[in-house]
Amino acid sequence: MPSIASTLHQATLRLGGASPQPEARLDAEILLCLIMDCPRSYLHTWPERELDAQHAQCFMTLIERRATGEPLAYLTGRWEFWSMVLEVTPDTLIPRPDTELLVELALQRIPMDGPSWHIADLGTGSGAIALAIASERPACHVIATDRATAALTVAQRNATNLNIHNIEFREGHWLAPLQGETFHLIASNPPYISSLDLRLSTSDIRFEPLSALASGIDGLDDIRIIAETARQHLVTGGWLLLEHGYDQGDATLQILRNLGYQEICGHRDFAGMDRVVSGRAPA
């Protein structure tokens, strides 16, 4: 039977070629730990130990799926965001580190003490943004919406598993489930990729739900819809925070200007790329 060391070596070559990058080895180790239900330290401590046939077969099946581009998050069924381990499935977008900027900006605006804020997260997917905000501001009430029933089911399981209770999930497109309600802050990471972008069919994101990625020819259709309809749901001075593509900062700023938002500002992510636009509802 193959040893742990030899199995990982072969898997790393399959994922990264003759000169694999460290990411290929890391992916292989994560998947083997998943199959063996062990920490990575076990692999390093006992590299000479042999794998049984069932483990070896299951592992190589996952390696082949990873080699075709299937995201590691979907293979493991979980992903970390804001120090929370979230369940993710092909029904949900995989949370990106860049989106943590949206959470940081929201938390900077939500008081630690004082009156409880009413907050909405639109297109919640796995619940990443809503759960991060709710966990950091337990006195606030967060409502997370999504039009995909399957995604809301995952988000609800994440809330239960994380023992976060100041959150509510509603099914519907953007603000449709929130008729007649107003909020102190509305946040969203909507689809913002052009529907003509070849990455939708050629890169690893092809495994993620298209409805959570593409938004019209210029990628801004949903940002326009949210920015316009959010005005009816924000209290005077309430905040709107929108994530967007790295090259859409100026266009998103202009959308908010045209709609009369105030104190409009663009924010860059950890790589120095335009990532989030914020604005306040006028009186």
Secondary structure, DSSP 8 states (H G I E B T S, - for coil): --BHHHHHHHHHHHHH-SS--HHHHHHHHHHHHHHHT--HHHHHH-TT-B--HHHHHHHHHHHHHHHTT--HHHHHTEEEETTEEEE--TTS----GGGHHHHHHHHHHS-SSSS--EEEEES-TTTHHHHHHHHH-TTSEEEEEES-HHHHHHHHHHHHHHT--SEEEEESSTTGGGTT--EEEEEE----B-TT-THHHHSGGGGS-GGGTB-STTS-HHHHHHHHHHGGGEEEEEEEEEE--TT-HHHHHHHHHHTT-EEEEEEE-TTS-EEEEEEE---
